[in-house]
Each structure stands twice: as structure tokens, then as C-alpha cells.
Amino acid sequence: MARKKPTAIDLTEQSVALAEFAAQALVAAEQLAIKKKVVEGFYLDDSERAIAADLPDLSATIKKKLAKKDASFTITDTASIVIALAESLLDGEPLKRLKLIFIAKKLMDCLQSNVVSSVPAKVKKSKPSDTLYQFKITLLSAKPPIWRRIQVKDCTLDKFHQHIQTAMGWTNSHLHQFDIKGKRYGDPELLDDGFEDFDGVDSTKMNLSQILPKTGKQFTFKYEYDFGDGWEHEVMFEGSPPVDPKAKFPLCLEGERACPPEDCGGVWGYVDFLEAIRNKKHEQHKDMLEWIGGQFDPEDFDPRAVTKDMQKGLPDWRSMR
């Protein structure tokens, strides 16, 4: 199928979009007082610099910079080049227009990363309160149910993730995230994939007291662990009970059944795993027992042992790097 040739309307819309993007970047830079900030990631090769330097609407100062390989460019310079590219987009042969768009895309990415990196975090870390919270955590789709009822003091969602890990019996070996009212909460340092900026809320700066209803009304959200196996948990906030001055928190009040082994393939893989270890004639019976390192009792659960693990906590992986 022949590729559709861009119309004058298409090119005009692209030109306007480029100019508007550059103008918005300049407005944001003005508000942040970073218009003269030297940008990082100004990656144009020699041929691209030559094309940009030949733009009729570009200032002589920027043209001279483009001729020098070691020259630095400010946000204002970079936005000016994008505007000049936008103005030249309507002229020339198709191949030239394609090159102009490609150069503009590079510079737009450069502006985006440099302006966004200068924006202060919207969510400020606040001091946790002394409130006690009770939750019931249930592993979704597991039959019979695997669940825990825990009590924790107010803390960040990042710390709450650790409480869930130790309460359930996971080993914190995979990525995780929360889904709360349709918003994604997680650790940007872990969830930034290097291709797109993390588009959620920083769980290291958000406390339970900031997301839970002040009325104490029941509130449910999701916690996902290991995006490959897809262990999804329902987290039900059950209220804020009085604090027992003799008790030590966090603690596990009750629950049922053992945590599935890590990397067993999710809920359905866990079903296959149990079938294999229960049936001595199963072709994978021996392999599964060796993999798990011995016997496995799916009904095994001790709230006292779980409480001990919760209070011990997880190793601080950030301090070990």
C-alpha cells in the first residue's frame, strides 16, 4: 500500500504543534527561572547541526554555536531552534521535511527532560501520625483464600509495601505498585524504565494518612507484586482501632494459609505446583520438591511468626547499593 503523502493541512498542524510545544517549554522555563539553564542531552550529529544552522529564521548567534562541537545550548536556544524548524517545515522537499521533523523530535525530548527535571516534587514528604490502622490483605483469585489481618502505625506507602511483603511471606524480589482510586503509586527509582518518566505518585513520599478516609470508613485498593507472575492483592482498610500501649507494632492478628513460593507462575502456576507436590506419581513431583527445597505445607500459617517477621522488617536495599 502506497504511503499517504502529507497534505498542506497536515504540515501546517505539525508546524503549529512544534511551535506551541517550544512556546510552552519557554513559559515553563520562565516560571522556573531556568531559561538560561544549559541543557543536557543536546545530541545532534554533524549533519543535523548543519541542517539546523541553515534555517533562515535562526539567529546568527545560535548558528555560530551549531558550528562548534563543544558549544553549550540553553533552554532558550533549544526552543528557538525548534521554532525555526517549525517555520521551515512547510518548505522544501519531502525528505528535507522528514529530517526537520526528526531533528525537532530530538530537541523536544531534550526540552522535555530538562524542564521536567527542574520541576519541584508536587508531593512533599510529611511526618507520619500516631494513628493505628487495621487492614485485611487478600491474595486475589487464590482458592481457598490466602489472607492476613494486620495492624500498622501510620507510615509511607513504601514502608507499608514492606509490611505487606513480610505479612504475606514474600521476599521482595520483584517490582511492586499500588493502584488507589485509579492512580498508580510506586517507587520512581524502581519503576522508571529508562524510556518514559514514571507517571505515578511517589510512594516513598505518600503516607497512609494521606490516602485513607478520615472518617474511618472501609476503603479498598490494590497492591500488585511481581509483574510477571502478577500477584494481585486486595487491601481493605478496616478502620483505626484504639492503640494498646503494651502492644508492639506492626503485628499480624490472624490469617490463613501459606504464601505461595516465589516465581511459581502466579495463582494458576501455584495450582499446578500444589498438584505436582501432592501427587507422588506426577511427572514433576520430584523436581518441584527439589525446587522448593523440601516439603511445603499450603495450610501452614502462624500469626506469631508473621508478626516477628513484620517487626524484623526487610533489609534496606538502598543502603546496600
N, C-alpha and C positions, 0 to 999 in steps of 0.2 A: 504494500500500500504506500503510495507516494506521501511524503511528509507535507503537511499543510503549510503553505507559505504565510508568514505573519502579515497581517493587514496593517494599514496605517493606524487604525484604531488600536490594534494590539500593541504596536510600538509606542504610540502615544501614552497608553496606560502604563506600560513598563517604565517609560521615561518619567512620568509623573510619580510613580511609586518609588523610584530611586531617589528623586529629588525630595520627596516627602520624608523618606527614611533619613536622609542626610540632615534635613532640617530638624527633625525630631531629635536626632543624636546631638545636634548643636544646642538645642534648647535644654536637653537633659544635662549636657556638659556645662552649660551656663549656670544652671541651678546648683550643680555640684561644685562649681568653681574649678573645673578641670579642663577648660578649653585649650590650655597651653600644655596639658599633660602629654608627654612623649608616649606614643602608643607602642605596645609590644605586639609582635606578630605581624609586622608590615612585610609580608612575604610576596614581593613581586619580582619576577626574574627580569633579566636584561631586556628581553623583547617586550614584556608587559610594561616596563618602565618607559621604553621608547614610545610605545603607543600612547601611554598616558601623557608623556611630555609633549606630544604632538597635538594635544587637544587645544583647539583655538580659544576656548573660554577659560583656560587655566592661567593663573598669574605667572609672571616671569620668575618670581622667587621660588615657587614650587617646582617649576620646570627645571631650574638650576639644581634643586635638591634631588630631583629624579635622576639627574645625570651623574650624581655621586653615589657610589655604592654604600658608603659609610654614613650617609646623611640620615638624620632622625626626623620623624614626622609627628606633628602634634595631632590631636583630635580635630582641630580646626582645619589643618592641612588635609587630613584624610577625608573629611566631609566635603571639602572643596573639590577634591578630585572626583568624588562620587557625583557631585552636582554637575561638574564639567562632563563626565561620562554620560550622564542623563541627557544633557543638552545636545550631545553629539550622536545620540542613539538613533535619531531619525534620519541621519545622513549616511551615505556610504553603501557599500555592497553588503550582502547578507553575511559573508564570512567576517567582515570587519565588525558588523554589529554584534555577531556572536562573541567575538573576542572582547568587545567592550562590556558586554553583559557578564562575561566570565571574570573580568578584572573587577567590575563593580561588586560582584558577589564576594570576592575575596576581601575587598575593603569593607563591605558591610559586615561580614563576620568579624573583622578586626575591630570595627567600631563597637559592635555589639558586646564583644568580650571585654573591651577596655572600659566602656561606660558602665556595664553591669557590675564589673568587679569593684567599681568605686562607690556603688550604692550601699549605704549602711544597712545592716540587717534589720528587717522590719520587726522581727520578734526578739525582744530583749529577754535575757535570762532573768527570771525572778526568783526570789527566795521561797523555797517550799514552806507551806504552812504546817501546823502540827496536827492537822486533821487525819483521822484514820479512815481508810477506805476498804470496803469489802467487795471482792469480785468472785464470780464463778466463771472459770475458763473451761470451755468445752472444745475438744477436737472435733471439728465438723466431719460428718459422713462416717465416723467410726461407729461400728456396731459390734458388740454392745458399747455404750458410751464410755469415753475416756475423759475424765474431768477432774478439776481441782477447785476448791474454795479457799481463797487466801485473803489475808488482811495485810495491808501495807500502809505505811505513812506516806504523806504527800511526797512526790519525787518527780523527776523528769520522766518523760516517756522512754528515754533511753535507759534509765535505771529500771523502769517498770518492765521493759523488754527483758532485762536480766532476771527479774523476779519470775516472769513467765517461763523463761528457759529453765531455771532451777526447779520451779514448782512442777513443771511437766516432766522434766527429766531429759531435756535436750542438751546438746553440748556446745551451742553457739558456734557451730562450724560453717554456717551458711548465712546468707543475707536475710534481712527481715524488713518488714514495714507494717505500719498501721493504716487502716482505712477507717476514718472517722468522719461521718456525715459526708461521704464522697470525696474527702480530701486525703491526700497521701502524706503520711508523716514518717520520716526516717532520718537516718544519719547521712547528710550530704557527702561526707568524706568516703562513705562506703558505697552509696548509690549513684554517685556521679560516674557515668560510664565512659567519660572521655569524649563523647560525641555530642551530647546535649547536656546543658546545665540541669541540675536536679530541680524538678519543677514542683516540689512539695514543700512541706513545713519542716523545719529543723527540729527533730525530736530531742536533741540534746539541750534545747533552749525552751522547751514547752513542758510545763508541769501538769500533773493530773488535775490540780485545782483549777487550771485554766480551761479545761475541756469538759469537765464533769458538771452536771446541773447543780446549782447552789441549793436547790430545793431538796436534794437527796433522792429525787425520783429515779427509778430504774432507767438505765441508759445502756444501750448495746452498741458495740463496734467490733471491728475485725482486726485480727493480728495474723499476718502470714509469715511463715518461716520456711526457708529453702524453696526458692522459686522454681527449682527443678522438680522436686517431689511435691511441692505445693501443699504443705501442711497449713491448712486454714483453721483458725480458732475463733470461736465466738467468745467475746469478752463482755460479760454482763456486770455492770456496776449495780450492786445491790443496796448501797447506802453507806452511811457513816456511823458505825456503832460507837458507843462510848469507849474511851481508851482505858484499858485495865492498867493501872500504874505498875502492877507487878509483872506484866507480860513484856516480852521482848519481841520486837517486830523487825522484819516481816515474819509471818507464820502461816502455815498451812493448817486449816481447820479439819478438812476432810477431803475425800476424793475417791475415785475408783479406777483401778486397773493401771497396768504398767505403761510407760511411754514406749511407743514403737522404736525399733532400732533405727539409727540414722541411716540414710541412703538406701532404704529398703524399697523405694519406689512409690512413696505416697500411700494413701489409705488402701488402694487396691493392691499395691505391691505387698503391703502388710498382711492382707488377707491370704495372698499366695504364700508368704513366708510362714504364717501360722499353720497353713495346711501342710506344708512341707515338713515342719519340725514335729507335727503331731502324728504323722503317718510314717512309720519306720520303713514302709515299702516304697515311699515316694522317691523318685529318682534324684531329687535334690536334698533329701533328708540329711545325709551326712555332710554335704557341702554347706548347708545352711547352719548346722550346729557348729561346724568348724569356723564359719564366718563370724558367728555371734560369740564365739569363744567359750562355748559350753551350753548349759541349759538356759532356757528362757521361759519364765512363767508370766503369761499375759495378765494374770489376775493379781500379781504382786504389787502391793502398794502399802506404804507405811507413812502416815502424815508426820510422825515424829522425825523420821529420817529425811523427809522432804523439807521440813522446817529447818533442820540442821543445814541442809544444802543451801536453802534460801539465805540463811543468816551468814553462811560462809561466803556466799556470792561467787561471782566469776572472776577470773584473772583480768586485770586491767590491760587489755591488749595495746592500748595507746602508749602505756609506759614501757612496753616491752619492745617497741619498734626501734 
